[in-house]
């Protein structure tokens, strides 16, 4: 008999078929969370006794009250790196491991971070739109160049280090602030994000979400970055104070912002929609065919390791 798996994220037909070969799959993706936060609520109510595994993501998570209704739950995994809304403590109290998909989408996220950083600095969306209406280069101020400038990375985990490698290709000076100091990288360490922002031309946010980092990119940090500064966020929307960014753009206290994540997703950040120096993408940095496949396979690997008694690859609780 196959283990029963509850899936709370969107999967392609190919990946549903792949998991269906290994598990008795209940597919209930939480793409548009309602008041109860879970399209899986009915499935948990109907088959909670049977469910042994849950595949979710950091945004949808798995609440403690949901875990309580799954008496035979054995393993929770997320696609992607994030796990902020998974009740890890509640799982740990019952001895239930929680795993993420660390290492499967680092390259995709880092590529996207550099893409939107370049787009913001060189004003690519504005120029692309303007050309279609007859814009020529002599009619606008010259956009600044990228190479040789200072990039500050907030959160030097695997993704942050991948971004740093790409920045090095542009001959950038690299500084960082992170929970763990990594002197072996050779990058410049700063004690706080404020000190990092004061030093940086460009500030890239790749730290975890949660209460500790809520609105860490504040008015004070934006002012430290200065009128030529650019903020990039590919982490979680809650790290950046949207209203503070809108005010900074309005008053030209920063050059631009580039966000792949934003508060209150999937609703677009209304405060930023009228600024052509706000580059916005729909939380897609970690999504590529290659990254998604690797993430699904990481779940399979963790599940197989669990059922065979081998160490889990990416346990986070």
CORKANOR-V297644 format. One record per residue. SS is DSSP state (H for helix, E for strand, C for the rest). PSI is psi in degrees with one decimal (* if undefined). D_CENTER is the distance of its C-alpha to the mean C-alpha in whole Angstrom. Layout:
<<SS | PSI | D_CENTER> <SS | PSI | D_CENTER>>
This chain:
<<C | 134.6 | 36> <C | 143.5 | 32> <C | 145.4 | 30> <E | 125.7 | 28> <E | 126.8 | 24> <E | 121.2 | 23> <E | 121.2 | 20> <C | 15.2 | 18> <C | 157.4 | 15> <C | 135.8 | 16> <C | 147.4 | 18> <C | 165.3 | 20> <H | -39.9 | 24> <H | -44.6 | 24> <H | -30.3 | 21> <H | -39.9 | 23> <H | -39.9 | 26> <H | -45.3 | 25> <H | -32.5 | 24> <H | -24.2 | 27> <C | -25.4 | 29> <C | -24.7 | 28> <C | 157.2 | 28> <E | 98.7 | 29> <E | 130.1 | 26> <E | 114.3 | 26> <E | 110.3 | 23> <C | 69.8 | 22> <C | 134.6 | 19> <C | 73.8 | 17> <C | -33.5 | 16> <C | 94.6 | 18> <C | 127.6 | 18> <C | -162.8 | 21> <C | -32.4 | 23> <C | -0.3 | 23> <C | -1.5 | 19> <C | 116.3 | 20> <C | -12.2 | 22> <C | -1.9 | 23> <H | -44.1 | 25> <H | -36.4 | 28> <H | -39.0 | 27> <H | -41.0 | 27> <H | -39.5 | 30> <H | -36.5 | 32> <H | 24.0 | 31> <C | -33.4 | 30> <C | -25.1 | 32> <C | -25.8 | 31> <E | 126.0 | 28> <E | -27.2 | 27> <E | 148.0 | 23> <E | 131.6 | 20> <E | 118.3 | 17> <E | -158.8 | 14> <C | 178.2 | 11> <C | -34.8 | 9> <C | -49.8 | 9> <C | -42.8 | 13> <C | -161.9 | 14> <E | 114.8 | 17> <C | 159.2 | 20> <H | -38.0 | 22> <H | -28.9 | 25> <H | -41.7 | 24> <H | -38.8 | 24> <H | -27.9 | 28> <C | 6.0 | 29> <C | 78.7 | 28> <C | -21.7 | 31> <C | 17.4 | 30> <C | 133.0 | 26> <C | -24.3 | 26> <E | 136.2 | 22> <E | 130.9 | 19> <E | 153.1 | 16> <E | 146.3 | 13> <C | 139.7 | 11> <C | -179.7 | 8> <C | -33.4 | 7> <C | 148.3 | 7> <C | 24.0 | 10> <C | -27.4 | 11> <C | 13.1 | 13> <E | 128.6 | 15> <C | 78.8 | 18> <H | -38.4 | 18> <H | -42.6 | 22> <H | -39.2 | 23> <H | -43.8 | 23> <H | -36.3 | 24> <H | -26.3 | 27> <C | 6.9 | 28> <C | 24.8 | 27> <C | 117.8 | 24> <E | 147.0 | 22> <E | 128.9 | 18> <E | 147.1 | 16> <C | -170.3 | 13> <C | 41.3 | 12> <C | 138.9 | 12> <C | -0.8 | 13> <C | -22.6 | 13> <C | 16.3 | 10> <H | -45.9 | 10> <H | -42.4 | 13> <H | -44.3 | 11> <H | -43.4 | 8> <H | -41.5 | 11> <H | -46.1 | 13> <H | -39.3 | 11> <H | -45.3 | 10> <H | -36.8 | 14> <H | -47.9 | 15> <H | -27.0 | 14> <H | -48.5 | 15> <H | -41.5 | 19> <H | -39.7 | 19> <H | -44.0 | 19> <H | -46.0 | 21> <C | 3.6 | 24> <C | 40.0 | 23> <H | -47.9 | 23> <H | -41.7 | 22> <H | -45.7 | 25> <H | -40.6 | 27> <H | -43.6 | 27> <H | -41.5 | 28> <H | -39.9 | 31> <H | -36.1 | 32> <C | -11.1 | 33> <C | 24.1 | 35> <C | 10.8 | 37> <C | 138.6 | 35> <C | 155.2 | 36> <H | -29.4 | 35> <H | -9.9 | 38> <H | -4.0 | 37> <C | 157.3 | 34> <C | 150.3 | 33> <C | 126.6 | 32> <C | 145.0 | 28> <C | 160.5 | 27> <C | 175.6 | 27> <C | -45.3 | 24> <C | 144.1 | 25> <C | 4.7 | 27> <C | -178.3 | 25> <E | 126.1 | 23> <E | 127.7 | 19> <E | 129.2 | 17> <E | 118.3 | 14> <E | 102.2 | 13> <C | 90.6 | 12> <C | 55.7 | 14> <C | -156.9 | 12> <H | -41.8 | 12> <H | -44.1 | 10> <H | -41.2 | 11> <H | -33.5 | 15> <H | -37.9 | 14> <H | -41.8 | 13> <H | -41.0 | 17> <H | -41.2 | 18> <H | -38.4 | 18> <H | -35.8 | 19> <H | -30.7 | 22> <C | -19.3 | 23> <C | 15.8 | 23> <C | 32.6 | 25> <C | 149.3 | 23> <E | 137.4 | 24> <E | 124.0 | 21> <E | 164.4 | 20> <E | 157.1 | 18> <E | 132.9 | 18> <C | 164.2 | 16> <C | -32.0 | 17> <C | 128.8 | 19> <C | 134.2 | 21> <C | 77.8 | 21> <H | -24.4 | 25> <H | -14.2 | 25> <H | -26.4 | 23> <C | 0.8 | 25> <C | 158.4 | 23> <E | 129.5 | 24> <E | 140.8 | 23> <C | 143.6 | 23> <C | -28.7 | 23> <C | 162.2 | 21> <H | -30.0 | 18> <H | -45.5 | 21> <H | -37.9 | 23> <H | -44.4 | 21> <H | -38.7 | 20> <H | -34.0 | 24> <H | -29.3 | 24> <C | 152.9 | 22> <C | -39.1 | 22> <E | 133.6 | 18> <E | 116.7 | 15> <E | 125.5 | 12> <E | 115.7 | 9> <C | 32.0 | 7> <C | 162.8 | 9> <C | 154.7 | 8> <C | 179.0 | 9> <C | 179.3 | 12> <H | -36.1 | 16> <H | -26.2 | 16> <H | 11.6 | 13> <C | 123.7 | 14> <C | 36.6 | 15> <C | -29.9 | 15> <E | 93.1 | 15> <C | -179.0 | 19> <H | -41.5 | 22> <H | -42.6 | 23> <H | -41.0 | 20> <H | -41.1 | 21> <H | -34.6 | 24> <H | -35.3 | 24> <H | -43.8 | 22> <C | 173.5 | 25> <C | -17.2 | 26> <C | 5.7 | 25> <C | 153.6 | 21> <E | 133.7 | 18> <E | 131.1 | 15> <E | 132.8 | 12> <E | 115.9 | 8> <C | 20.3 | 5> <C | -93.7 | 4> <C | 145.4 | 5> <H | -28.3 | 8> <H | -14.2 | 11> <H | -20.8 | 11> <E | 128.1 | 13> <C | 103.6 | 16> <H | -43.9 | 16> <H | -38.1 | 20> <H | -38.7 | 20> <H | -44.8 | 19> <H | -42.8 | 21> <H | -39.1 | 24> <H | -38.1 | 23> <H | -43.2 | 23> <H | -40.7 | 26> <C | 6.1 | 28> <C | 40.7 | 27> <C | -9.4 | 26> <C | 161.6 | 23> <C | -45.3 | 23> <E | 168.1 | 20> <E | 144.5 | 16> <E | 114.3 | 13> <E | 123.6 | 10> <C | -15.9 | 8> <C | 149.5 | 7> <C | 164.0 | 10> <C | 146.0 | 12> <C | 33.0 | 14> <C | 147.1 | 12> <C | 7.2 | 13> <C | 127.0 | 16> <C | 149.7 | 16> <C | 95.7 | 16> <H | -33.1 | 20> <H | -19.5 | 21> <H | -7.1 | 19> <C | -21.5 | 21> <C | 4.9 | 24> <C | 121.5 | 23> <C | -8.5 | 23> <C | 20.1 | 21> <E | 107.3 | 18> <E | 121.4 | 16> <E | 131.9 | 14> <C | 154.6 | 12> <C | 63.7 | 11> <C | 56.4 | 7> <C | 1.6 | 9> <C | -41.7 | 7> <C | 6.4 | 7> <C | 112.6 | 10> <C | 159.7 | 14> <H | -39.8 | 17> <H | -44.2 | 17> <H | -42.8 | 13> <H | -42.6 | 14> <H | -43.5 | 17> <H | -37.3 | 16> <H | -43.5 | 14> <H | -41.1 | 17> <H | -31.9 | 19> <H | -39.1 | 18> <H | -46.4 | 18> <H | -43.3 | 22> <H | -43.0 | 22> <H | -41.1 | 21> <H | -43.8 | 23> <H | -39.0 | 26> <H | -42.1 | 26> <H | -50.0 | 26> <H | -17.9 | 29> <C | 2.0 | 31> <C | 16.3 | 31> <C | 160.6 | 29> <C | 142.0 | 26> <C | 150.7 | 23> <C | -37.4 | 20> <C | 48.4 | 17> <E | 138.1 | 18> <C | 3.2 | 16> <C | * | 19>>
